[in-house]
Amino acid sequence: MVEAIEYAHLLNKKAYITLNIIAHDDDFAGMKEYVEFLVKAKADAVIVADIGVFAFVKRIAPSLEIHVSTQANIINSESAILMVNLGAKRLILARELSLEEIKKIRASVPSDVEIECFVHGAMCISYSGRCLLSNYLTGRDSNRGACAQPCRWEYTITEKSRQGDFFPIEQDEKGTYILNSKDLCMIAHLKDLVDAGVSSFKIEGRMKSEFYVGVVTNAYRKALDNILVNKFTDELIKDLQIELEKVSHRQFTTGFFYGANDKECLESSMPVQTTEFMAIVLEDKGNNKYLIEQRNRFACGEKLEIVSNGEAQGREFEVKPMQDEKGKEVLDAKNVQQKLVIECPYKMQKMDMLRKKII
């Protein structure tokens, strides 16, 4: 935790630590020491859902900034005002709000209080994450950060007097996913949220790969940067939407932002993606040579595409013979996490990623 916070600060970023369980009395054992540790580690804020935990943190560490979690279900101005009066510096609003409702909440609280909203990723089938399905089926409590996501499982039906006989429910050739929700995607409408007074944009990343997080964050960063300089064009939006389809996702929806009917958020198929994560760049060796770490199998003659926040973003190149760390030629990168030197005509940066089209 200390190293993570120090690293974030080294990059001029902030570290917000989740403390947003719905707490039982037993959960407060050790919480005082943990909060004091976070202060010492120079955490920038804690994200809290439980009103008791909120009061506890304020008492133990009055200087520690508190952000109210989406699981606190702020959906009206009165709740927002109450949380601000208690000392909240940021409100992460419930997902079940329209843009007009967000504007009203924004207007109800002081301008120095930040508003945060979800803009991309998996949508919980329950109300802003308050679900007991995982707890009931697996003993893993979603309200304590351990959701097993059973809403994503495939289900059948059975008749009471015929125990053991299971009848499939078929929505498509892949089966049924009746509890799934679509994935939220607001990339084309990000300016609407900026205009509504939202100051922080949340991307759902739980149980996601570094490839997913990197691609999606990169796309939204580019969108926001262009909005801020009035260069958010239709062409850019189209390119960014294509980019987001390259990672695993379900059908996209704008959720509740435009007053959508609840049923429009339901899913009817499995996730899809058009590319697969192949490698991550570790070092620029000079002369168009790069040290990479393999993540999935690829071979000479195949084409790889670069994921980057630099000019190489989206560039494609053909893989030439590679070398392992001992200088031996490698034609087929099939060893898991093998470090290889690869040739690329485009300028890549450390932590750039390489992907391959699969559709």
Helices and strands as residue ranges (DSSP letters): H 2-10, E 16-18, G 25-28, H 31-40, E 45-48, H 51-60, E 66-68, G 70-72, H 77-86, E 90-92, H 99-108, E 114-122, G 127-129, H 133-138, G 142-144, G 150-152, E 156-158, E 166-168, E 183-185, G 187-189, H 190-195, E 200-203, H 210-228, H 234-244, E 252-253, G 262-265, E 275-286, E 289-294, E 298-299, E 303-307, E 316-318, E 322-324, E 329-330, E 332-333, E 339-343, E 353-357
